[in-house]
Amino acid sequence: MWTAQSVSGAQRDSMPTDPKDTVLPLTHASILVEVAGEVRRFRVYSAVLLPPSQRRIRVRFEGPKGSVTLELPLVTFWQLTEVFHDRSVRTDE
């Protein structure tokens, strides 16, 4: 589990100071946002798992130009992480 104390000083400046937040430093990551056919890309340096509400999970991606928060229902988040896991695990058959 990553916390704000486990990253470099340059990255720490944009991260939350609440130790309850889970922070995962990212390298070579970017976010693509498409609105009305216009695509914008910006680099992100961390993913922060914010404290969940009763029904939603929030993940904030932070970078030098700002942040993007992904908010999903709990069950949808679990299903999405299961799909990511299943597709990333290799089996030798």
C-alpha positions as CSV (number, residue, x, y, z in Angstrom):
1,M,0.0,0.0,0.0
2,W,1.4,3.4,-1.0
3,T,1.1,6.6,1.1
4,A,2.1,10.1,0.4
5,Q,5.3,9.6,2.4
6,S,6.6,7.0,-0.1
7,V,7.2,9.2,-3.1
8,S,9.7,11.8,-4.1
9,G,9.5,15.5,-3.1
10,A,8.7,16.6,-6.6
11,Q,5.7,14.3,-6.8
12,R,4.6,14.9,-3.2
13,D,3.8,18.6,-3.9
14,S,0.6,17.7,-5.7
15,M,-0.6,14.9,-3.5
16,P,-3.1,15.0,-0.6
17,T,-1.7,15.3,2.9
18,D,-4.3,13.0,4.5
19,P,-2.5,9.7,5.3
20,K,-5.8,7.8,4.9
21,D,-5.7,8.4,1.2
22,T,-4.0,5.5,-0.8
23,V,-1.5,6.9,-3.3
24,L,0.0,5.0,-6.1
25,P,2.9,6.8,-8.0
26,L,2.6,6.4,-11.8
27,T,5.2,6.6,-14.5
28,H,4.7,7.2,-18.2
29,A,0.9,7.6,-17.6
30,S,-1.5,10.0,-19.2
31,I,-5.2,10.7,-19.3
32,L,-7.1,11.2,-22.5
33,V,-10.3,13.2,-22.2
34,E,-12.6,13.6,-25.2
35,V,-15.4,16.2,-25.2
36,A,-17.4,17.1,-28.2
37,G,-14.9,15.4,-30.5
38,E,-11.9,17.2,-29.1
39,V,-9.3,15.0,-27.4
40,R,-7.0,16.4,-24.7
41,R,-4.1,14.5,-23.2
42,F,-2.3,15.3,-20.0
43,R,0.3,13.5,-17.9
44,V,-0.5,12.1,-14.5
45,Y,1.9,11.2,-11.8
46,S,-0.3,9.5,-9.2
47,A,-3.5,7.7,-8.7
48,V,-5.2,8.3,-5.3
49,L,-7.9,6.0,-4.0
50,L,-10.1,8.4,-2.1
51,P,-12.2,7.3,0.9
52,P,-15.3,5.6,-0.5
53,S,-18.8,6.7,0.1
54,Q,-21.4,4.0,0.9
55,R,-22.2,3.4,-2.8
56,R,-19.3,4.8,-4.8
57,I,-15.6,4.5,-5.3
58,R,-13.5,7.5,-6.3
59,V,-10.1,7.4,-7.9
60,R,-8.3,10.7,-8.6
61,F,-5.5,10.9,-11.1
62,E,-3.2,13.9,-10.5
63,G,-0.7,15.6,-12.7
64,P,1.1,19.0,-13.1
65,K,-1.9,20.6,-14.9
66,G,-4.7,19.3,-12.5
67,S,-6.6,16.2,-11.7
68,V,-9.4,14.0,-13.0
69,T,-11.6,12.0,-10.6
70,L,-13.2,8.7,-11.8
71,E,-16.3,8.0,-9.7
72,L,-18.0,4.6,-10.1
73,P,-20.7,2.6,-8.3
74,L,-19.1,0.0,-6.0
75,V,-20.2,-3.1,-8.0
76,T,-19.1,-1.5,-11.3
77,F,-15.7,-0.8,-9.8
78,W,-15.3,-4.4,-8.6
79,Q,-16.3,-5.7,-12.0
80,L,-13.9,-3.4,-13.7
81,T,-11.0,-4.4,-11.5
82,E,-11.9,-8.1,-12.0
83,V,-11.8,-7.6,-15.8
84,F,-8.4,-5.8,-15.6
85,H,-7.0,-8.6,-13.4
86,D,-8.4,-11.4,-15.6
87,R,-6.9,-9.9,-18.7
88,S,-3.5,-9.3,-17.2
89,V,-3.0,-12.8,-15.8
90,R,-1.4,-15.3,-18.1
91,T,-2.1,-18.9,-17.9
92,D,0.0,-21.6,-19.4
93,E,-2.4,-24.0,-21.1
